[in-house]
């Protein structure tokens, strides 16, 4: 139960990063909205994927399927906020989650 609770907290944070953060672009002109979308996809979502890998590995241990959950959780955001060319980033976020897990295992676990 504790593992599920930790995962739900991470997914709640992911909901904010993947879904609510891009909504701030709605009031912007087209050029600014495009720039903000790129910033979200490249910076904010990547940082979230790495940090979620570190945190979930710290609290729940390494579970390979968490990386799949983090990547798949982004796919509806592609349909809602981005164009279809950003679907490839779901795979990138899976890899970044694994990098975050590796960072925790290598440098912080004893």
Phi and psi in degrees as a GROMACS rama.xvg file:
@    title "Ramachandran Plot"
@    xaxis  label "Phi"
@    yaxis  label "Psi"
@TYPE xy
-63.1187  -38.406  UNK-2
-62.3965  -41.8501  UNK-3
-67.676  -38.7775  UNK-4
-62.6536  -43.7597  UNK-5
-64.0584  -41.4096  UNK-6
-63.6894  -40.2653  UNK-7
-65.5316  -36.7062  UNK-8
-64.2165  -40.9658  UNK-9
-66.6277  -40.281  UNK-10
-69.4297  -31.0085  UNK-11
-64.3583  -43.3269  UNK-12
-62.9685  -39.6714  UNK-13
-63.6957  -35.699  UNK-14
-60.4357  -42.9148  UNK-15
-63.2857  -46.765  UNK-16
-71.1337  -46.7194  UNK-17
-77.4789  -35.6358  UNK-18
-111.252  -44.7235  UNK-19
-84.0759  -36.7942  UNK-20
-59.4838  -43.4897  UNK-21
-65.0384  -19.1748  UNK-22
-68.6027  -18.1934  UNK-23
-66.3019  -17.3306  UNK-24
-78.3657  -9.51236  UNK-25
-61.5387  -34.8111  UNK-26
-88.1015  1.38028  UNK-27
-91.6194  160.968  UNK-28
-71.8076  169.742  UNK-29
-60.7667  -42.6186  UNK-30
-65.3901  -45.2827  UNK-31
-65.9866  -38.4427  UNK-32
-63.8863  -41.2347  UNK-33
-63.8048  -42.5131  UNK-34
-64.4716  -40.382  UNK-35
-66.2627  -37.742  UNK-36
-63.3406  -41.9165  UNK-37
-63.51  -41.9313  UNK-38
-61.3263  -41.4688  UNK-39
-62.8865  -48.5521  UNK-40
-66.8172  -43.2152  UNK-41
-85.2894  -41.3368  UNK-42
-98.2819  -64.2214  UNK-43
-63.3487  -45.7873  UNK-44
-67.4927  -36.11  UNK-45
-67.6599  -42.6714  UNK-46
-63.3752  -40.9445  UNK-47
-60.9317  -44.0639  UNK-48
-62.9994  -42.5004  UNK-49
-68.2111  -45.4633  UNK-50
-65.6315  -36.8802  UNK-51
-66.3406  -34.321  UNK-52
-63.6273  -42.2728  UNK-53
-66.1959  -48.0288  UNK-54
-69.0229  -44.9672  UNK-55
-68.1322  -33.9613  UNK-56
-68.9936  -36.3965  UNK-57
-63.5164  -47.1385  UNK-58
-86.6772  -31.3706  UNK-59
-116.749  -4.61647  UNK-60
80.695  173.07  UNK-61
-75.9275  124.24  UNK-62
-132.095  116.4  UNK-63
-63.4996  -31.8302  UNK-64
-73.3174  -15.4469  UNK-65
-63.9808  -34.1452  UNK-66
-64.6371  -37.3664  UNK-67
-66.3131  -41.0098  UNK-68
-61.0878  -45.1411  UNK-69
-62.996  -41.7064  UNK-70
-69.2258  -43.6173  UNK-71
-69.915  -29.7625  UNK-72
-62.6611  -22.0011  UNK-73
-80.9814  -23.3656  UNK-74
-59.8967  -44.0436  UNK-75
-62.0079  -30.2428  UNK-76
-64.741  -32.6164  UNK-77
-61.9097  -42.8703  UNK-78
-71.2674  -31.4654  UNK-79
-86.3593  -43.8159  UNK-80
-117.273  -26.6509  UNK-81
-114.161  179.516  UNK-82
-94.0103  170.456  UNK-83
-68.0089  -14.797  UNK-84
-72.0612  -14.9738  UNK-85
-86.3361  2.28968  UNK-86
-62.7628  -28.2874  UNK-87
-64.8338  -23.9451  UNK-88
-66.7601  -21.4115  UNK-89
-61.5671  -37.06  UNK-90
-69.2772  -39.7013  UNK-91
-61.9388  -39.9629  UNK-92
-68.1051  -32.7923  UNK-93
-62.4459  -44.6288  UNK-94
-66.1953  -38.9881  UNK-95
-66.8166  -34.648  UNK-96
-60.7674  -44.143  UNK-97
-63.4395  -36.3263  UNK-98
-63.6929  -44.5887  UNK-99
-60.4428  -41.7614  UNK-100
-62.9895  -41.863  UNK-101
-64.8542  -38.4985  UNK-102
-60.9795  -45.2236  UNK-103
-64.5522  -46.3332  UNK-104
-62.5877  -40.9276  UNK-105
-76.1846  -41.6048  UNK-106
-107.56  -22.1501  UNK-107
-116.794  -22.9427  UNK-108
-85.0587  153.371  UNK-109
